[in-house]
Amino acid sequence: MTDIYAAVPGIAQSSNAQTSVVCEVLGVSRSAYYAWRERIPSGRESRDTRLAQQIQAILWNHRRRYGARRIAEELADQGEICSPRKVAQLLSLQGLRAPTP
């Protein structure tokens, strides 16, 4: 749902339409869109964003050869405890994966 909310301003600006019209066309409540826009990210969302950046950096530093387990170990070495399952989830959300040999 957040992807839809994030697309609303771009669609409204590119088509010169009002936000309320774009929300109606997308089937999104206008009040829910504005509530989403003004909210403060939770602690978990903030941590996931920070972890996703660290995971991406580790992946590229090791030329995309590290999988979720090795990235989790690298994060632990940096003092950030995270399970391989969480690393795999964040990799998947970013559309990233290590190539198989």
N, C-alpha and C positions, 0 to 999 in steps of 0.2 A: 504494500500500500504506500510505503514511503516513496517508492519510485514514481508513483502516480502524482503524489503531492509535489515531488521535486520537479516534475515536468510541467506543472501548471504555469509558473511564471514565464517559462520559455515559450510555451504555446501561446499564451496571452500576448506576449510581446511580439512574436513573429507574425501573428495573425491580426494584430491590432484589435483584439477582442477583450471584453471585460473579464475579469477573473471569475465573476459569478457565472458567466456564460460558459466559460471553459470548464468550470467545475460541474455544471449541469450536464454538458456533453459527455464528460468523462464518468459521470455517475458518482461524483464525490460530493459529500456535503460541504458547502462553503464554510460553515462554522468549524467543521473538523479540519479543513485545510488551514484556516487561520490559527486554530489552536495548535496544530502541528508546527506551523511556522514560528510561533512564539515560544514554544516549549524549550526547556533546558534539557540537554542530553543527560541520561542517567549515568551513573558511575560505570555500569557495565558497558554501555555504548561508548563512553569515553575510553575505557580500557581496550575495548575491541578495536577502536580506531587506531589507538597507539600501537597495539600489537600488530595490526594489519600492516602498518608502515614498517615496523621492525622486521616482520616476516618477509615482506617484499624486499627489503634491503639485504637480508641474509640470503634470500634466494638468488638475487642478482649478483651478490658478491661471490657466490660459489658457482657461478655460471649455470644456474638452474639445475644443478646436479643433486641438491639436497632434497629429500622428501620430508614429510611431516615429522617423522621421528628424529631425524638429524637436526631439523630446524628447532624442534622442542629442546633438544640437548644444547644447542647453541644459545637459545634463549635462557636456559638454566645457567649456562656459564656466564651470561651477562647479568644474572641476578633476577631474571623475570621468569617465574615458575608458570609453566603452561603445559597442558597435556597435548600429546600428539593429535588427539581427536579434535581439540579446539584449533590447533594449527591447521589441520586438514579442512575444517569447516571454514576458517578465514581464507585459506587459499582458494577454496571452491567459490566463495562469495566474490572474490576478486577475479575469478576466471583464470587462475594460475594453477599450473601443475608442473612437476618435474618430469622430463621425458624419460621413458623407460628405455633401458639399454637394448 
